[in-house]
Amino acid sequence: MINKTHVVFTNPMRRVALTLTYICGPKVDAWVSQQFDVLCVKVFGNGDHPPTHTNMDEALWDGFMTEFKCTYGEMTEGVI
């Protein structure tokens, strides 16, 4: 609540990037790296693909959360 207006939290690209920095360890490092790559291609494009999103597109966060839940949802379900 304290930082809800901070640019890192209001900018979906930065929100995904920040979240990915907290997910670390040998069992998840490859997935995190892949997610960073996907994020960069979506926002900046690459030689083969033009950008498909702006950094302010909330679909970046929604897509990341869907991917996270698909990959790790079963592991975290019921954990509070």
PDB file of N, CA, C and O in Angstrom:
ATOM      1  N   MET A   1       0.812  -1.193   0.000  1.00  0.00           N
ATOM      2  CA  MET A   1       0.000   0.000   0.000  1.00  0.00           C
ATOM      3  C   MET A   1       0.856   1.258   0.000  1.00  0.00           C
ATOM      4  O   MET A   1       0.463   2.281  -0.560  1.00  0.00           O
ATOM      5  N   ILE A   2       2.000   1.186   0.613  1.00  0.00           N
ATOM      6  CA  ILE A   2       2.848   2.367   0.715  1.00  0.00           C
ATOM      7  C   ILE A   2       3.339   2.817  -0.659  1.00  0.00           C
ATOM      8  O   ILE A   2       3.419   4.015  -0.931  1.00  0.00           O
ATOM      9  N   ASN A   3       3.665   1.862  -1.519  1.00  0.00           N
ATOM     10  CA  ASN A   3       4.258   2.194  -2.814  1.00  0.00           C
ATOM     11  C   ASN A   3       3.297   2.055  -3.985  1.00  0.00           C
ATOM     12  O   ASN A   3       3.744   1.970  -5.128  1.00  0.00           O
ATOM     13  N   LYS A   4       1.996   2.028  -3.740  1.00  0.00           N
ATOM     14  CA  LYS A   4       1.059   1.741  -4.817  1.00  0.00           C
ATOM     15  C   LYS A   4       1.098   2.754  -5.956  1.00  0.00           C
ATOM     16  O   LYS A   4       0.653   2.444  -7.061  1.00  0.00           O
ATOM     17  N   THR A   5       1.613   3.946  -5.718  1.00  0.00           N
ATOM     18  CA  THR A   5       1.714   4.935  -6.788  1.00  0.00           C
ATOM     19  C   THR A   5       3.127   5.023  -7.372  1.00  0.00           C
ATOM     20  O   THR A   5       3.369   5.807  -8.290  1.00  0.00           O
ATOM     21  N   HIS A   6       4.043   4.238  -6.856  1.00  0.00           N
ATOM     22  CA  HIS A   6       5.422   4.236  -7.365  1.00  0.00           C
ATOM     23  C   HIS A   6       5.437   3.660  -8.780  1.00  0.00           C
ATOM     24  O   HIS A   6       4.673   2.747  -9.092  1.00  0.00           O
ATOM     25  N   VAL A   7       6.306   4.196  -9.627  1.00  0.00           N
ATOM     26  CA  VAL A   7       6.362   3.803 -11.034  1.00  0.00           C
ATOM     27  C   VAL A   7       6.598   2.297 -11.217  1.00  0.00           C
ATOM     28  O   VAL A   7       6.122   1.720 -12.195  1.00  0.00           O
ATOM     29  N   VAL A   8       7.307   1.666 -10.313  1.00  0.00           N
ATOM     30  CA  VAL A   8       7.555   0.227 -10.448  1.00  0.00           C
ATOM     31  C   VAL A   8       6.250  -0.555 -10.343  1.00  0.00           C
ATOM     32  O   VAL A   8       6.104  -1.609 -10.961  1.00  0.00           O
ATOM     33  N   PHE A   9       5.315  -0.048  -9.573  1.00  0.00           N
ATOM     34  CA  PHE A   9       4.057  -0.757  -9.385  1.00  0.00           C
ATOM     35  C   PHE A   9       2.973  -0.304 -10.354  1.00  0.00           C
ATOM     36  O   PHE A   9       2.044  -1.061 -10.633  1.00  0.00           O
ATOM     37  N   THR A  10       3.073   0.903 -10.863  1.00  0.00           N
ATOM     38  CA  THR A  10       2.066   1.386 -11.806  1.00  0.00           C
ATOM     39  C   THR A  10       2.417   1.024 -13.238  1.00  0.00           C
ATOM     40  O   THR A  10       1.561   1.096 -14.120  1.00  0.00           O
ATOM     41  N   ASN A  11       3.648   0.640 -13.483  1.00  0.00           N
ATOM     42  CA  ASN A  11       4.105   0.259 -14.814  1.00  0.00           C
ATOM     43  C   ASN A  11       4.144  -1.271 -14.877  1.00  0.00           C
ATOM     44  O   ASN A  11       4.983  -1.884 -14.217  1.00  0.00           O
ATOM     45  N   PRO A  12       3.254  -1.904 -15.656  1.00  0.00           N
ATOM     46  CA  PRO A  12       3.188  -3.364 -15.680  1.00  0.00           C
ATOM     47  C   PRO A  12       4.505  -4.046 -16.073  1.00  0.00           C
ATOM     48  O   PRO A  12       4.846  -5.088 -15.512  1.00  0.00           O
ATOM     49  N   MET A  13       5.247  -3.476 -17.026  1.00  0.00           N
ATOM     50  CA  MET A  13       6.525  -4.081 -17.410  1.00  0.00           C
ATOM     51  C   MET A  13       7.480  -4.114 -16.220  1.00  0.00           C
ATOM     52  O   MET A  13       8.116  -5.135 -15.958  1.00  0.00           O
ATOM     53  N   ARG A  14       7.578  -3.013 -15.510  1.00  0.00           N
ATOM     54  CA  ARG A  14       8.475  -2.952 -14.356  1.00  0.00           C
ATOM     55  C   ARG A  14       7.985  -3.841 -13.224  1.00  0.00           C
ATOM     56  O   ARG A  14       8.792  -4.408 -12.487  1.00  0.00           O
ATOM     57  N   ARG A  15       6.670  -3.968 -13.079  1.00  0.00           N
ATOM     58  CA  ARG A  15       6.102  -4.833 -12.038  1.00  0.00           C
ATOM     59  C   ARG A  15       6.488  -6.289 -12.283  1.00  0.00           C
ATOM     60  O   ARG A  15       6.860  -7.005 -11.354  1.00  0.00           O
ATOM     61  N   VAL A  16       6.395  -6.721 -13.544  1.00  0.00           N
ATOM     62  CA  VAL A  16       6.798  -8.087 -13.892  1.00  0.00           C
ATOM     63  C   VAL A  16       8.286  -8.259 -13.644  1.00  0.00           C
ATOM     64  O   VAL A  16       8.704  -9.245 -13.037  1.00  0.00           O
ATOM     65  N   ALA A  17       9.087  -7.312 -14.106  1.00  0.00           N
ATOM     66  CA  ALA A  17      10.538  -7.405 -13.935  1.00  0.00           C
ATOM     67  C   ALA A  17      10.917  -7.469 -12.453  1.00  0.00           C
ATOM     68  O   ALA A  17      11.761  -8.275 -12.062  1.00  0.00           O
ATOM     69  N   LEU A  18      10.297  -6.626 -11.634  1.00  0.00           N
ATOM     70  CA  LEU A  18      10.586  -6.659 -10.197  1.00  0.00           C
ATOM     71  C   LEU A  18      10.206  -8.008  -9.598  1.00  0.00           C
ATOM     72  O   LEU A  18      10.976  -8.591  -8.834  1.00  0.00           O
ATOM     73  N   THR A  19       9.040  -8.495  -9.936  1.00  0.00           N
ATOM     74  CA  THR A  19       8.597  -9.785  -9.410  1.00  0.00           C
ATOM     75  C   THR A  19       9.573 -10.886  -9.786  1.00  0.00           C
ATOM     76  O   THR A  19       9.897 -11.740  -8.961  1.00  0.00           O
ATOM     77  N   LEU A  20      10.038 -10.873 -11.016  1.00  0.00           N
ATOM     78  CA  LEU A  20      10.981 -11.900 -11.459  1.00  0.00           C
ATOM     79  C   LEU A  20      12.286 -11.859 -10.673  1.00  0.00           C
ATOM     80  O   LEU A  20      12.929 -12.896 -10.505  1.00  0.00           O
ATOM     81  N   THR A  21      12.693 -10.685 -10.189  1.00  0.00           N
ATOM     82  CA  THR A  21      13.941 -10.613  -9.428  1.00  0.00           C
ATOM     83  C   THR A  21      13.827 -11.322  -8.082  1.00  0.00           C
ATOM     84  O   THR A  21      14.839 -11.689  -7.485  1.00  0.00           O
ATOM     85  N   TYR A  22      12.600 -11.516  -7.602  1.00  0.00           N
ATOM     86  CA  TYR A  22      12.399 -12.206  -6.322  1.00  0.00           C
ATOM     87  C   TYR A  22      12.284 -13.723  -6.475  1.00  0.00           C
ATOM     88  O   TYR A  22      12.314 -14.452  -5.483  1.00  0.00           O
ATOM     89  N   ILE A  23      12.155 -14.193  -7.700  1.00  0.00           N
ATOM     90  CA  ILE A  23      12.033 -15.629  -7.949  1.00  0.00           C
ATOM     91  C   ILE A  23      13.410 -16.129  -8.351  1.00  0.00           C
ATOM     92  O   ILE A  23      13.864 -15.875  -9.466  1.00  0.00           O
ATOM     93  N   CYS A  24      14.071 -16.835  -7.455  1.00  0.00           N
ATOM     94  CA  CYS A  24      15.425 -17.266  -7.769  1.00  0.00           C
ATOM     95  C   CYS A  24      15.710 -18.626  -7.143  1.00  0.00           C
ATOM     96  O   CYS A  24      15.086 -19.037  -6.166  1.00  0.00           O
ATOM     97  N   GLY A  25      16.659 -19.290  -7.736  1.00  0.00           N
ATOM     98  CA  GLY A  25      17.089 -20.598  -7.265  1.00  0.00           C
ATOM     99  C   GLY A  25      17.335 -21.504  -8.449  1.00  0.00           C
ATOM    100  O   GLY A  25      16.803 -21.270  -9.534  1.00  0.00           O
ATOM    101  N   PRO A  26      18.131 -22.528  -8.255  1.00  0.00           N
ATOM    102  CA  PRO A  26      18.521 -23.389  -9.371  1.00  0.00           C
ATOM    103  C   PRO A  26      17.346 -24.071 -10.071  1.00  0.00           C
ATOM    104  O   PRO A  26      17.446 -24.381 -11.258  1.00  0.00           O
ATOM    105  N   LYS A  27      16.263 -24.308  -9.388  1.00  0.00           N
ATOM    106  CA  LYS A  27      15.123 -24.989 -10.004  1.00  0.00           C
ATOM    107  C   LYS A  27      14.237 -24.046 -10.816  1.00  0.00           C
ATOM    108  O   LYS A  27      13.415 -24.509 -11.607  1.00  0.00           O
ATOM    109  N   VAL A  28      14.387 -22.748 -10.638  1.00  0.00           N
ATOM    110  CA  VAL A  28      13.523 -21.787 -11.333  1.00  0.00           C
ATOM    111  C   VAL A  28      14.279 -20.786 -12.200  1.00  0.00           C
ATOM    112  O   VAL A  28      13.658 -20.027 -12.943  1.00  0.00           O
ATOM    113  N   ASP A  29      15.596 -20.773 -12.118  1.00  0.00           N
ATOM    114  CA  ASP A  29      16.386 -19.774 -12.850  1.00  0.00           C
ATOM    115  C   ASP A  29      16.126 -19.794 -14.355  1.00  0.00           C
ATOM    116  O   ASP A  29      16.039 -18.734 -14.974  1.00  0.00           O
ATOM    117  N   ALA A  30      16.002 -20.963 -14.948  1.00  0.00           N
ATOM    118  CA  ALA A  30      15.773 -21.051 -16.396  1.00  0.00           C
ATOM    119  C   ALA A  30      14.407 -20.461 -16.754  1.00  0.00           C
ATOM    120  O   ALA A  30      14.275 -19.760 -17.757  1.00  0.00           O
ATOM    121  N   TRP A  31      13.398 -20.744 -15.936  1.00  0.00           N
ATOM    122  CA  TRP A  31      12.056 -20.210 -16.180  1.00  0.00           C
ATOM    123  C   TRP A  31      12.073 -18.685 -16.073  1.00  0.00           C
ATOM    124  O   TRP A  31      11.486 -17.995 -16.906  1.00  0.00           O
ATOM    125  N   VAL A  32      12.742 -18.165 -15.053  1.00  0.00           N
ATOM    126  CA  VAL A  32      12.828 -16.718 -14.856  1.00  0.00           C
ATOM    127  C   VAL A  32      13.518 -16.070 -16.054  1.00  0.00           C
ATOM    128  O   VAL A  32      13.055 -15.046 -16.556  1.00  0.00           O
ATOM    129  N   SER A  33      14.599 -16.648 -16.506  1.00  0.00           N
ATOM    130  CA  SER A  33      15.317 -16.119 -17.662  1.00  0.00           C
ATOM    131  C   SER A  33      14.422 -16.110 -18.900  1.00  0.00           C
ATOM    132  O   SER A  33      14.418 -15.145 -19.664  1.00  0.00           O
ATOM    133  N   GLN A  34      13.672 -17.180 -19.090  1.00  0.00           N
ATOM    134  CA  GLN A  34      12.743 -17.255 -20.215  1.00  0.00           C
ATOM    135  C   GLN A  34      11.685 -16.160 -20.111  1.00  0.00           C
ATOM    136  O   GLN A  34      11.342 -15.538 -21.116  1.00  0.00           O
ATOM    137  N   GLN A  35      11.169 -15.920 -18.915  1.00  0.00           N
ATOM    138  CA  GLN A  35      10.146 -14.893 -18.727  1.00  0.00           C
ATOM    139  C   GLN A  35      10.699 -13.493 -18.995  1.00  0.00           C
ATOM    140  O   GLN A  35      10.002 -12.651 -19.561  1.00  0.00           O
ATOM    141  N   PHE A  36      11.948 -13.239 -18.591  1.00  0.00           N
ATOM    142  CA  PHE A  36      12.582 -11.954 -18.912  1.00  0.00           C
ATOM    143  C   PHE A  36      12.687 -11.796 -20.427  1.00  0.00           C
ATOM    144  O   PHE A  36      12.396 -10.727 -20.963  1.00  0.00           O
ATOM    145  N   ASP A  37      13.099 -12.849 -21.108  1.00  0.00           N
ATOM    146  CA  ASP A  37      13.224 -12.800 -22.568  1.00  0.00           C
ATOM    147  C   ASP A  37      11.880 -12.521 -23.227  1.00  0.00           C
ATOM    148  O   ASP A  37      11.789 -11.686 -24.127  1.00  0.00           O
ATOM    149  N   VAL A  38      10.845 -13.213 -22.786  1.00  0.00           N
ATOM    150  CA  VAL A  38       9.499 -13.015 -23.331  1.00  0.00           C
ATOM    151  C   VAL A  38       9.045 -11.573 -23.112  1.00  0.00           C
ATOM    152  O   VAL A  38       8.507 -10.940 -24.020  1.00  0.00           O
ATOM    153  N   LEU A  39       9.264 -11.064 -21.911  1.00  0.00           N
ATOM    154  CA  LEU A  39       8.891  -9.688 -21.583  1.00  0.00           C
ATOM    155  C   LEU A  39       9.601  -8.701 -22.508  1.00  0.00           C
ATOM    156  O   LEU A  39       8.974  -7.788 -23.047  1.00  0.00           O
ATOM    157  N   CYS A  40      10.889  -8.882 -22.686  1.00  0.00           N
ATOM    158  CA  CYS A  40      11.668  -7.972 -23.538  1.00  0.00           C
ATOM    159  C   CYS A  40      11.177  -7.997 -24.983  1.00  0.00           C
ATOM    160  O   CYS A  40      11.058  -6.945 -25.612  1.00  0.00           O
ATOM    161  N   VAL A  41      10.894  -9.174 -25.512  1.00  0.00           N
ATOM    162  CA  VAL A  41      10.411  -9.269 -26.892  1.00  0.00           C
ATOM    163  C   VAL A  41       9.046  -8.599 -27.022  1.00  0.00           C
ATOM    164  O   VAL A  41       8.782  -7.907 -28.005  1.00  0.00           O
ATOM    165  N   LYS A  42       8.173  -8.807 -26.022  1.00  0.00           N
ATOM    166  CA  LYS A  42       6.848  -8.194 -26.079  1.00  0.00           C
ATOM    167  C   LYS A  42       6.932  -6.673 -26.095  1.00  0.00           C
ATOM    168  O   LYS A  42       6.185  -6.017 -26.820  1.00  0.00           O
ATOM    169  N   VAL A  43       7.836  -6.110 -25.301  1.00  0.00           N
ATOM    170  CA  VAL A  43       7.899  -4.650 -25.163  1.00  0.00           C
ATOM    171  C   VAL A  43       8.861  -3.999 -26.159  1.00  0.00           C
ATOM    172  O   VAL A  43       8.569  -2.930 -26.697  1.00  0.00           O
ATOM    173  N   PHE A  44      10.000  -4.637 -26.404  1.00  0.00           N
ATOM    174  CA  PHE A  44      11.026  -4.021 -27.245  1.00  0.00           C
ATOM    175  C   PHE A  44      11.160  -4.662 -28.621  1.00  0.00           C
ATOM    176  O   PHE A  44      11.756  -4.082 -29.528  1.00  0.00           O
ATOM    177  N   GLY A  45      10.601  -5.864 -28.772  1.00  0.00           N
ATOM    178  CA  GLY A  45      10.764  -6.591 -30.016  1.00  0.00           C
ATOM    179  C   GLY A  45      12.179  -7.121 -30.139  1.00  0.00           C
ATOM    180  O   GLY A  45      12.998  -6.946 -29.237  1.00  0.00           O
ATOM    181  N   ASN A  46      12.458  -7.758 -31.239  1.00  0.00           N
ATOM    182  CA  ASN A  46      13.825  -8.178 -31.571  1.00  0.00           C
ATOM    183  C   ASN A  46      13.924  -8.201 -33.088  1.00  0.00           C
ATOM    184  O   ASN A  46      13.000  -7.761 -33.773  1.00  0.00           O
ATOM    185  N   GLY A  47      15.007  -8.696 -33.615  1.00  0.00           N
ATOM    186  CA  GLY A  47      15.196  -8.690 -35.062  1.00  0.00           C
ATOM    187  C   GLY A  47      14.095  -9.387 -35.838  1.00  0.00           C
ATOM    188  O   GLY A  47      13.794  -9.006 -36.970  1.00  0.00           O
ATOM    189  N   ASP A  48      13.490 -10.407 -35.242  1.00  0.00           N
ATOM    190  CA  ASP A  48      12.461 -11.190 -35.919  1.00  0.00           C
ATOM    191  C   ASP A  48      11.035 -10.767 -35.586  1.00  0.00           C
ATOM    192  O   ASP A  48      10.113 -11.024 -36.360  1.00  0.00           O
ATOM    193  N   HIS A  49      10.851 -10.122 -34.444  1.00  0.00           N
ATOM    194  CA  HIS A  49       9.509  -9.797 -33.980  1.00  0.00           C
ATOM    195  C   HIS A  49       9.421  -8.333 -33.549  1.00  0.00           C
ATOM    196  O   HIS A  49      10.246  -7.875 -32.758  1.00  0.00           O
ATOM    197  N   PRO A  50       8.442  -7.601 -34.053  1.00  0.00           N
ATOM    198  CA  PRO A  50       8.244  -6.231 -33.564  1.00  0.00           C
ATOM    199  C   PRO A  50       7.589  -6.266 -32.179  1.00  0.00           C
ATOM    200  O   PRO A  50       7.033  -7.295 -31.795  1.00  0.00           O
ATOM    201  N   PRO A  51       7.643  -5.183 -31.436  1.00  0.00           N
ATOM    202  CA  PRO A  51       6.967  -5.147 -30.134  1.00  0.00           C
ATOM    203  C   PRO A  51       5.463  -5.398 -30.305  1.00  0.00           C
ATOM    204  O   PRO A  51       4.861  -4.980 -31.293  1.00  0.00           O
ATOM    205  N   THR A  52       4.883  -6.072 -29.345  1.00  0.00           N
ATOM    206  CA  THR A  52       3.446  -6.338 -29.377  1.00  0.00           C
ATOM    207  C   THR A  52       2.707  -5.606 -28.258  1.00  0.00           C
ATOM    208  O   THR A  52       1.477  -5.550 -28.265  1.00  0.00           O
ATOM    209  N   HIS A  53       3.437  -5.051 -27.308  1.00  0.00           N
ATOM    210  CA  HIS A  53       2.846  -4.363 -26.168  1.00  0.00           C
ATOM    211  C   HIS A  53       3.648  -3.100 -25.863  1.00  0.00           C
ATOM    212  O   HIS A  53       4.818  -2.989 -26.229  1.00  0.00           O
ATOM    213  N   THR A  54       3.004  -2.160 -25.193  1.00  0.00           N
ATOM    214  CA  THR A  54       3.740  -1.039 -24.620  1.00  0.00           C
ATOM    215  C   THR A  54       4.092  -1.423 -23.188  1.00  0.00           C
ATOM    216  O   THR A  54       3.525  -2.367 -22.636  1.00  0.00           O
ATOM    217  N   ASN A  55       5.011  -0.704 -22.599  1.00  0.00           N
ATOM    218  CA  ASN A  55       5.396  -1.023 -21.221  1.00  0.00           C
ATOM    219  C   ASN A  55       4.259  -0.775 -20.237  1.00  0.00           C
ATOM    220  O   ASN A  55       4.306  -1.268 -19.110  1.00  0.00           O
ATOM    221  N   MET A  56       3.241  -0.023 -20.640  1.00  0.00           N
ATOM    222  CA  MET A  56       2.102   0.281 -19.770  1.00  0.00           C
ATOM    223  C   MET A  56       0.907  -0.639 -20.012  1.00  0.00           C
ATOM    224  O   MET A  56      -0.160  -0.430 -19.436  1.00  0.00           O
ATOM    225  N   ASP A  57       1.076  -1.640 -20.849  1.00  0.00           N
ATOM    226  CA  ASP A  57      -0.017  -2.556 -21.171  1.00  0.00           C
ATOM    227  C   ASP A  57      -0.240  -3.538 -20.021  1.00  0.00           C
ATOM    228  O   ASP A  57       0.625  -4.367 -19.737  1.00  0.00           O
ATOM    229  N   GLU A  58      -1.370  -3.450 -19.372  1.00  0.00           N
ATOM    230  CA  GLU A  58      -1.675  -4.308 -18.224  1.00  0.00           C
ATOM    231  C   GLU A  58      -1.700  -5.782 -18.610  1.00  0.00           C
ATOM    232  O   GLU A  58      -1.601  -6.651 -17.744  1.00  0.00           O
ATOM    233  N   ALA A  59      -1.832  -6.069 -19.905  1.00  0.00           N
ATOM    234  CA  ALA A  59      -1.799  -7.455 -20.374  1.00  0.00           C
ATOM    235  C   ALA A  59      -0.451  -8.111 -20.073  1.00  0.00           C
ATOM    236  O   ALA A  59      -0.378  -9.336 -19.978  1.00  0.00           O
ATOM    237  N   LEU A  60       0.605  -7.330 -19.924  1.00  0.00           N
ATOM    238  CA  LEU A  60       1.908  -7.895 -19.556  1.00  0.00           C
ATOM    239  C   LEU A  60       1.828  -8.559 -18.189  1.00  0.00           C
ATOM    240  O   LEU A  60       2.298  -9.682 -18.013  1.00  0.00           O
ATOM    241  N   TRP A  61       1.237  -7.871 -17.229  1.00  0.00           N
ATOM    242  CA  TRP A  61       1.091  -8.422 -15.876  1.00  0.00           C
ATOM    243  C   TRP A  61       0.121  -9.597 -15.892  1.00  0.00           C
ATOM    244  O   TRP A  61       0.399 -10.643 -15.304  1.00  0.00           O
ATOM    245  N   ASP A  62      -0.999  -9.432 -16.554  1.00  0.00           N
ATOM    246  CA  ASP A  62      -2.001 -10.503 -16.599  1.00  0.00           C
ATOM    247  C   ASP A  62      -1.421 -11.771 -17.227  1.00  0.00           C
ATOM    248  O   ASP A  62      -1.637 -12.877 -16.730  1.00  0.00           O
ATOM    249  N   GLY A  63      -0.687 -11.597 -18.321  1.00  0.00           N
ATOM    250  CA  GLY A  63      -0.066 -12.747 -18.984  1.00  0.00           C
ATOM    251  C   GLY A  63       0.982 -13.413 -18.108  1.00  0.00           C
ATOM    252  O   GLY A  63       1.079 -14.639 -18.056  1.00  0.00           O
ATOM    253  N   PHE A  64       1.764 -12.593 -17.421  1.00  0.00           N
ATOM    254  CA  PHE A  64       2.769 -13.148 -16.515  1.00  0.00           C
ATOM    255  C   PHE A  64       2.104 -13.943 -15.400  1.00  0.00           C
ATOM    256  O   PHE A  64       2.536 -15.051 -15.082  1.00  0.00           O
ATOM    257  N   MET A  65       1.058 -13.383 -14.805  1.00  0.00           N
ATOM    258  CA  MET A  65       0.382 -14.082 -13.714  1.00  0.00           C
ATOM    259  C   MET A  65      -0.244 -15.392 -14.192  1.00  0.00           C
ATOM    260  O   MET A  65      -0.217 -16.389 -13.471  1.00  0.00           O
ATOM    261  N   THR A  66      -0.795 -15.397 -15.379  1.00  0.00           N
ATOM    262  CA  THR A  66      -1.348 -16.633 -15.943  1.00  0.00           C
ATOM    263  C   THR A  66      -0.254 -17.671 -16.115  1.00  0.00           C
ATOM    264  O   THR A  66      -0.427 -18.831 -15.742  1.00  0.00           O
ATOM    265  N   GLU A  67       0.872 -17.254 -16.678  1.00  0.00           N
ATOM    266  CA  GLU A  67       2.005 -18.166 -16.880  1.00  0.00           C
ATOM    267  C   GLU A  67       2.531 -18.678 -15.546  1.00  0.00           C
ATOM    268  O   GLU A  67       2.836 -19.863 -15.415  1.00  0.00           O
ATOM    269  N   PHE A  68       2.639 -17.803 -14.563  1.00  0.00           N
ATOM    270  CA  PHE A  68       3.119 -18.205 -13.243  1.00  0.00           C
ATOM    271  C   PHE A  68       2.186 -19.241 -12.625  1.00  0.00           C
ATOM    272  O   PHE A  68       2.637 -20.263 -12.109  1.00  0.00           O
ATOM    273  N   LYS A  69       0.894 -18.974 -12.680  1.00  0.00           N
ATOM    274  CA  LYS A  69      -0.080 -19.901 -12.098  1.00  0.00           C
ATOM    275  C   LYS A  69      -0.084 -21.234 -12.829  1.00  0.00           C
ATOM    276  O   LYS A  69      -0.223 -22.283 -12.200  1.00  0.00           O
ATOM    277  N   CYS A  70       0.066 -21.209 -14.144  1.00  0.00           N
ATOM    278  CA  CYS A  70       0.116 -22.461 -14.914  1.00  0.00           C
ATOM    279  C   CYS A  70       1.353 -23.279 -14.557  1.00  0.00           C
ATOM    280  O   CYS A  70       1.298 -24.507 -14.492  1.00  0.00           O
ATOM    281  N   THR A  71       2.454 -22.596 -14.329  1.00  0.00           N
ATOM    282  CA  THR A  71       3.716 -23.271 -14.050  1.00  0.00           C
ATOM    283  C   THR A  71       3.833 -23.689 -12.594  1.00  0.00           C
ATOM    284  O   THR A  71       4.293 -24.793 -12.303  1.00  0.00           O
ATOM    285  N   TYR A  72       3.425 -22.825 -11.679  1.00  0.00           N
ATOM    286  CA  TYR A  72       3.665 -23.078 -10.257  1.00  0.00           C
ATOM    287  C   TYR A  72       2.403 -23.125  -9.400  1.00  0.00           C
ATOM    288  O   TYR A  72       2.497 -23.328  -8.190  1.00  0.00           O
ATOM    289  N   GLY A  73       1.233 -22.946  -9.993  1.00  0.00           N
ATOM    290  CA  GLY A  73       0.002 -22.874  -9.231  1.00  0.00           C
ATOM    291  C   GLY A  73      -0.264 -24.078  -8.358  1.00  0.00           C
ATOM    292  O   GLY A  73      -0.673 -23.938  -7.206  1.00  0.00           O
ATOM    293  N   GLU A  74      -0.036 -25.254  -8.898  1.00  0.00           N
ATOM    294  CA  GLU A  74      -0.288 -26.465  -8.133  1.00  0.00           C
ATOM    295  C   GLU A  74       0.593 -26.531  -6.890  1.00  0.00           C
ATOM    296  O   GLU A  74       0.173 -27.034  -5.848  1.00  0.00           O
ATOM    297  N   MET A  75       1.804 -26.023  -7.008  1.00  0.00           N
ATOM    298  CA  MET A  75       2.758 -26.059  -5.902  1.00  0.00           C
ATOM    299  C   MET A  75       2.370 -25.088  -4.789  1.00  0.00           C
ATOM    300  O   MET A  75       2.640 -25.341  -3.615  1.00  0.00           O
ATOM    301  N   THR A  76       1.734 -23.973  -5.163  1.00  0.00           N
ATOM    302  CA  THR A  76       1.444 -22.943  -4.182  1.00  0.00           C
ATOM    303  C   THR A  76      -0.004 -22.967  -3.682  1.00  0.00           C
ATOM    304  O   THR A  76      -0.337 -22.275  -2.720  1.00  0.00           O
ATOM    305  N   GLU A  77      -0.852 -23.750  -4.321  1.00  0.00           N
ATOM    306  CA  GLU A  77      -2.250 -23.796  -3.913  1.00  0.00           C
ATOM    307  C   GLU A  77      -2.381 -24.241  -2.471  1.00  0.00           C
ATOM    308  O   GLU A  77      -1.787 -25.237  -2.059  1.00  0.00           O
ATOM    309  N   GLY A  78      -3.142 -23.514  -1.728  1.00  0.00           N
ATOM    310  CA  GLY A  78      -3.374 -23.876  -0.321  1.00  0.00           C
ATOM    311  C   GLY A  78      -2.289 -23.425   0.639  1.00  0.00           C
ATOM    312  O   GLY A  78      -2.421 -23.613   1.848  1.00  0.00           O
ATOM    313  N   VAL A  79      -1.217 -22.831   0.123  1.00  0.00           N
ATOM    314  CA  VAL A  79      -0.140 -22.343   0.978  1.00  0.00           C
ATOM    315  C   VAL A  79      -0.452 -20.916   1.367  1.00  0.00           C
ATOM    316  O   VAL A  79      -0.642 -20.059   0.504  1.00  0.00           O
ATOM    317  N   ILE A  80      -0.506 -20.660   2.646  1.00  0.00           N
ATOM    318  CA  ILE A  80      -0.794 -19.298   3.113  1.00  0.00           C
ATOM    319  C   ILE A  80       0.219 -18.909   4.174  1.00  0.00           C
ATOM    320  O   ILE A  80       0.162 -17.800   4.705  1.00  0.00           O
TER     321      ILE A  80
END
